[in-house]
Amino acid sequence: MASVFVLQHVHSREDGNEDVKFIGVYSSREKADGAVARLSHLPGFSDAPDGFHVDEYRVDRDQWVDGYVVTENA
């Protein structure tokens, strides 16, 4: 079964929030890793080099299958 590789960058801010950047979808892990290499020295990304995340997703499959529960903020 075919897979794609999703690249995101997460930067934790001082206020506790996360700044998430969706970078792209790649046909191989190698191509996603190449994007990390190209981007890792650019402004912002270079401040949080460990923020890159590559996740593999199978094509034509549900990725979230457990439902969810909405909770009220206290």
N, CA, C and O atoms as a GROMACS GRO file, in nm:
protein
  296
    1MET      N    1   0.084  -0.118   0.000
    1MET     CA    2   0.000   0.000   0.000
    1MET      C    3   0.088   0.124   0.000
    1MET      O    4   0.192   0.126   0.067
    2ALA      N    5   0.049   0.226  -0.074
    2ALA     CA    6   0.128   0.348  -0.088
    2ALA      C    7   0.121   0.434   0.038
    2ALA      O    8   0.021   0.435   0.110
    3SER      N    9   0.229   0.504   0.062
    3SER     CA   10   0.237   0.596   0.175
    3SER      C   11   0.280   0.733   0.126
    3SER      O   12   0.340   0.746   0.019
    4VAL      N   13   0.248   0.835   0.205
    4VAL     CA   14   0.303   0.968   0.187
    4VAL      C   15   0.366   1.009   0.320
    4VAL      O   16   0.336   0.951   0.425
    5PHE      N   17   0.454   1.108   0.314
    5PHE     CA   18   0.526   1.152   0.432
    5PHE      C   19   0.498   1.301   0.452
    5PHE      O   20   0.531   1.383   0.367
    6VAL      N   21   0.438   1.333   0.565
    6VAL     CA   22   0.395   1.469   0.596
    6VAL      C   23   0.502   1.533   0.684
    6VAL      O   24   0.541   1.478   0.787
    7LEU      N   25   0.547   1.652   0.643
    7LEU     CA   26   0.649   1.725   0.717
    7LEU      C   27   0.586   1.848   0.781
    7LEU      O   28   0.521   1.928   0.714
    8GLN      N   29   0.605   1.862   0.912
    8GLN     CA   30   0.561   1.978   0.987
    8GLN      C   31   0.676   2.027   1.074
    8GLN      O   32   0.771   1.955   1.100
    9HIS      N   33   0.664   2.151   1.117
    9HIS     CA   34   0.761   2.206   1.212
    9HIS      C   35   0.682   2.265   1.328
    9HIS      O   36   0.588   2.342   1.308
   10VAL      N   37   0.721   2.229   1.451
   10VAL     CA   38   0.655   2.277   1.571
   10VAL      C   39   0.756   2.356   1.653
   10VAL      O   40   0.865   2.307   1.684
   11HIS      N   41   0.718   2.479   1.687
   11HIS     CA   42   0.802   2.564   1.770
   11HIS      C   43   0.722   2.599   1.896
   11HIS      O   44   0.615   2.659   1.886
   12SER      N   45   0.772   2.561   2.013
   12SER     CA   46   0.706   2.595   2.138
   12SER      C   47   0.740   2.738   2.175
   12SER      O   48   0.857   2.776   2.185
   13ARG      N   49   0.636   2.818   2.195
   13ARG     CA   50   0.654   2.959   2.227
   13ARG      C   51   0.666   2.979   2.378
   13ARG      O   52   0.627   2.892   2.456
   14GLU      N   53   0.718   3.093   2.417
   14GLU     CA   54   0.737   3.123   2.559
   14GLU      C   55   0.606   3.126   2.636
   14GLU      O   56   0.604   3.100   2.756
   15ASP      N   57   0.494   3.158   2.568
   15ASP     CA   58   0.365   3.164   2.637
   15ASP      C   59   0.300   3.027   2.652
   15ASP      O   60   0.187   3.017   2.700
   16GLY      N   61   0.372   2.921   2.611
   16GLY     CA   62   0.320   2.785   2.625
   16GLY      C   63   0.246   2.734   2.504
   16GLY      O   64   0.216   2.615   2.495
   17ASN      N   65   0.215   2.820   2.410
   17ASN     CA   66   0.148   2.778   2.288
   17ASN      C   67   0.248   2.721   2.189
   17ASN      O   68   0.368   2.746   2.199
   18GLU      N   69   0.197   2.645   2.094
   18GLU     CA   70   0.282   2.590   1.988
   18GLU      C   71   0.250   2.657   1.856
   18GLU      O   72   0.133   2.682   1.824
   19ASP      N   73   0.352   2.687   1.781
   19ASP     CA   74   0.339   2.742   1.646
   19ASP      C   75   0.371   2.628   1.551
   19ASP      O   76   0.486   2.586   1.540
   20VAL      N   77   0.269   2.579   1.481
   20VAL     CA   78   0.285   2.464   1.392
   20VAL      C   79   0.281   2.511   1.248
   20VAL      O   80   0.189   2.581   1.206
   21LYS      N   81   0.383   2.470   1.171
   21LYS     CA   82   0.390   2.500   1.028
   21LYS      C   83   0.375   2.370   0.951
   21LYS      O   84   0.453   2.277   0.970
   22PHE      N   85   0.275   2.364   0.864
   22PHE     CA   86   0.261   2.251   0.772
   22PHE      C   87   0.351   2.282   0.653
   22PHE      O   88   0.329   2.380   0.582
   23ILE      N   89   0.453   2.199   0.631
   23ILE     CA   90   0.552   2.228   0.528
   23ILE      C   91   0.520   2.158   0.396
   23ILE      O   92   0.526   2.220   0.291
   24GLY      N   93   0.487   2.031   0.401
   24GLY     CA   94   0.456   1.963   0.275
   24GLY      C   95   0.432   1.815   0.289
   24GLY      O   96   0.446   1.757   0.397
   25VAL      N   97   0.394   1.755   0.175
   25VAL     CA   98   0.368   1.612   0.166
   25VAL      C   99   0.463   1.557   0.060
   25VAL      O  100   0.473   1.611  -0.050
   26TYR      N  101   0.533   1.449   0.094
   26TYR     CA  102   0.638   1.395   0.008
   26TYR      C  103   0.613   1.248  -0.021
   26TYR      O  104   0.549   1.178   0.058
   27SER      N  105   0.662   1.204  -0.134
   27SER     CA  106   0.640   1.065  -0.178
   27SER      C  107   0.735   0.965  -0.114
   27SER      O  108   0.716   0.844  -0.128
   28SER      N  109   0.838   1.014  -0.043
   28SER     CA  110   0.931   0.923   0.024
   28SER      C  111   0.988   0.989   0.149
   28SER      O  112   0.989   1.112   0.160
   29ARG      N  113   1.034   0.910   0.240
   29ARG     CA  114   1.099   0.962   0.360
   29ARG      C  115   1.225   1.040   0.322
   29ARG      O  116   1.256   1.142   0.383
   30GLU      N  117   1.296   0.993   0.221
   30GLU     CA  118   1.418   1.059   0.177
   30GLU      C  119   1.389   1.201   0.128
   30GLU      O  120   1.466   1.293   0.155
   31LYS      N  121   1.280   1.219   0.055
   31LYS     CA  122   1.245   1.352   0.005
   31LYS      C  123   1.203   1.443   0.120
   31LYS      O  124   1.235   1.562   0.118
   32ALA      N  125   1.133   1.391   0.218
   32ALA     CA  126   1.096   1.470   0.335
   32ALA      C  127   1.221   1.510   0.413
   32ALA      O  128   1.233   1.624   0.457
   33ASP      N  129   1.314   1.417   0.430
   33ASP     CA  130   1.440   1.448   0.498
   33ASP      C  131   1.521   1.552   0.420
   33ASP      O  132   1.589   1.635   0.480
   34GLY      N  133   1.514   1.547   0.288
   34GLY     CA  134   1.581   1.648   0.205
   34GLY      C  135   1.523   1.786   0.228
   34GLY      O  136   1.597   1.885   0.230
   35ALA      N  137   1.391   1.794   0.247
   35ALA     CA  138   1.329   1.923   0.276
   35ALA      C  139   1.376   1.975   0.412
   35ALA      O  140   1.400   2.095   0.428
   36VAL      N  141   1.388   1.887   0.509
   36VAL     CA  142   1.440   1.928   0.641
   36VAL      C  143   1.581   1.985   0.624
   36VAL      O  144   1.612   2.089   0.682
   37ALA      N  145   1.664   1.919   0.547
   37ALA     CA  146   1.801   1.966   0.526
   37ALA      C  147   1.802   2.103   0.458
   37ALA      O  148   1.883   2.189   0.494
   38ARG      N  149   1.713   2.126   0.361
   38ARG     CA  150   1.707   2.254   0.292
   38ARG      C  151   1.658   2.367   0.381
   38ARG      O  152   1.706   2.480   0.371
   39LEU      N  153   1.563   2.337   0.470
   39LEU     CA  154   1.496   2.440   0.548
   39LEU      C  155   1.559   2.465   0.685
   39LEU      O  156   1.538   2.572   0.743
   40SER      N  157   1.634   2.371   0.736
   40SER     CA  158   1.678   2.376   0.875
   40SER      C  159   1.768   2.495   0.909
   40SER      O  160   1.784   2.528   1.026
   41HIS      N  161   1.828   2.558   0.811
   41HIS     CA  162   1.915   2.672   0.840
   41HIS      C  163   1.849   2.806   0.808
   41HIS      O  164   1.914   2.910   0.818
   42LEU      N  165   1.722   2.805   0.771
   42LEU     CA  166   1.649   2.929   0.743
   42LEU      C  167   1.602   2.995   0.873
   42LEU      O  168   1.589   2.928   0.976
   43PRO      N  169   1.577   3.127   0.869
   43PRO     CA  170   1.530   3.196   0.989
   43PRO      C  171   1.407   3.130   1.048
   43PRO      O  172   1.318   3.084   0.976
   44GLY      N  173   1.403   3.124   1.178
   44GLY     CA  174   1.292   3.059   1.248
   44GLY      C  175   1.316   2.911   1.265
   44GLY      O  176   1.321   2.861   1.378
   45PHE      N  177   1.332   2.840   1.155
   45PHE     CA  178   1.359   2.696   1.163
   45PHE      C  179   1.491   2.669   1.234
   45PHE      O  180   1.504   2.573   1.309
   46SER      N  181   1.590   2.755   1.210
   46SER     CA  182   1.721   2.734   1.272
   46SER      C  183   1.718   2.758   1.423
   46SER      O  184   1.806   2.711   1.495
   47ASP      N  185   1.617   2.832   1.471
   47ASP     CA  186   1.602   2.855   1.614
   47ASP      C  187   1.545   2.733   1.686
   47ASP      O  188   1.559   2.721   1.808
   48ALA      N  189   1.482   2.644   1.613
   48ALA     CA  190   1.422   2.523   1.672
   48ALA      C  191   1.448   2.405   1.580
   48ALA      O  192   1.354   2.351   1.521
   49PRO      N  193   1.574   2.364   1.566
   49PRO     CA  194   1.607   2.258   1.470
   49PRO      C  195   1.545   2.122   1.504
   49PRO      O  196   1.531   2.037   1.416
   50ASP      N  197   1.507   2.101   1.629
   50ASP     CA  198   1.444   1.975   1.668
   50ASP      C  199   1.293   1.976   1.646
   50ASP      O  200   1.224   1.880   1.680
   51GLY      N  201   1.242   2.085   1.589
   51GLY     CA  202   1.098   2.097   1.571
   51GLY      C  203   1.042   2.028   1.448
   51GLY      O  204   0.920   2.023   1.431
   52PHE      N  205   1.127   1.975   1.363
   52PHE     CA  206   1.079   1.906   1.242
   52PHE      C  207   1.025   1.768   1.277
   52PHE      O  208   1.085   1.694   1.354
   53HIS      N  209   0.909   1.736   1.218
   53HIS     CA  210   0.847   1.605   1.239
   53HIS      C  211   0.800   1.550   1.105
   53HIS      O  212   0.729   1.618   1.031
   54VAL      N  213   0.841   1.428   1.076
   54VAL     CA  214   0.796   1.359   0.955
   54VAL      C  215   0.711   1.240   0.999
   54VAL      O  216   0.756   1.157   1.077
   55ASP      N  217   0.589   1.234   0.948
   55ASP     CA  218   0.498   1.124   0.981
   55ASP      C  219   0.454   1.055   0.853
   55ASP      O  220   0.423   1.120   0.753
   56GLU      N  221   0.452   0.923   0.858
   56GLU     CA  222   0.408   0.843   0.744
   56GLU      C  223   0.259   0.817   0.754
   56GLU      O  224   0.208   0.779   0.860
   57TYR      N  225   0.188   0.838   0.644
   57TYR     CA  226   0.045   0.810   0.636
   57TYR      C  227   0.018   0.719   0.518
   57TYR      O  228   0.068   0.741   0.407
   58ARG      N  229  -0.060   0.616   0.542
   58ARG     CA  230  -0.102   0.528   0.433
   58ARG      C  231  -0.212   0.596   0.354
   58ARG      O  232  -0.303   0.655   0.412
   59VAL      N  233  -0.204   0.588   0.223
   59VAL     CA  234  -0.303   0.650   0.135
   59VAL      C  235  -0.432   0.568   0.138
   59VAL      O  236  -0.428   0.445   0.149
   60ASP      N  237  -0.544   0.635   0.128
   60ASP     CA  238  -0.677   0.573   0.121
   60ASP      C  239  -0.714   0.498   0.249
   60ASP      O  240  -0.784   0.397   0.244
   61ARG      N  241  -0.667   0.547   0.363
   61ARG     CA  242  -0.703   0.491   0.493
   61ARG      C  243  -0.748   0.602   0.585
   61ARG      O  244  -0.698   0.714   0.577
   62ASP      N  245  -0.842   0.570   0.673
   62ASP     CA  246  -0.880   0.665   0.777
   62ASP      C  247  -0.765   0.673   0.876
   62ASP      O  248  -0.711   0.571   0.918
   63GLN      N  249  -0.727   0.794   0.914
   63GLN     CA  250  -0.616   0.813   1.006
   63GLN      C  251  -0.665   0.830   1.150
   63GLN      O  252  -0.592   0.798   1.244
   64TRP      N  253  -0.785   0.879   1.168
   64TRP     CA  254  -0.842   0.900   1.301
   64TRP      C  255  -0.965   0.812   1.310
   64TRP      O  256  -1.066   0.842   1.246
   65VAL      N  257  -0.959   0.705   1.387
   65VAL     CA  258  -1.067   0.606   1.386
   65VAL      C  259  -1.132   0.586   1.523
   65VAL      O  260  -1.219   0.500   1.537
   66ASP      N  261  -1.092   0.664   1.623
   66ASP     CA  262  -1.144   0.642   1.759
   66ASP      C  263  -1.250   0.740   1.804
   66ASP      O  264  -1.295   0.732   1.918
   67GLY      N  265  -1.293   0.832   1.719
   67GLY     CA  266  -1.387   0.934   1.762
   67GLY      C  267  -1.318   1.034   1.852
   67GLY      O  268  -1.195   1.035   1.862
   68TYR      N  269  -1.397   1.120   1.919
   68TYR     CA  270  -1.338   1.218   2.009
   68TYR      C  271  -1.444   1.267   2.107
   68TYR      O  272  -1.564   1.251   2.085
   69VAL      N  273  -1.397   1.328   2.215
   69VAL     CA  274  -1.484   1.383   2.318
   69VAL      C  275  -1.448   1.530   2.334
   69VAL      O  276  -1.330   1.564   2.346
   70VAL      N  277  -1.547   1.616   2.336
   70VAL     CA  278  -1.528   1.758   2.358
   70VAL      C  279  -1.536   1.784   2.507
   70VAL      O  280  -1.633   1.746   2.572
   71THR      N  281  -1.434   1.848   2.562
   71THR     CA  282  -1.436   1.884   2.703
   71THR      C  283  -1.441   2.035   2.717
   71THR      O  284  -1.389   2.108   2.632
   72GLU      N  285  -1.504   2.081   2.821
   72GLU     CA  286  -1.513   2.224   2.849
   72GLU      C  287  -1.386   2.268   2.920
   72GLU      O  288  -1.334   2.196   3.005
   73ASN      N  289  -1.336   2.386   2.885
   73ASN     CA  290  -1.221   2.443   2.955
   73ASN      C  291  -1.265   2.493   3.091
   73ASN      O  292  -1.369   2.558   3.103
   74ALA      N  293  -1.186   2.463   3.191
   74ALA     CA  294  -1.223   2.506   3.327
   74ALA      C  295  -1.172   2.645   3.356
   74ALA      O  296  -1.194   2.697   3.465
   0.00000   0.00000   0.00000
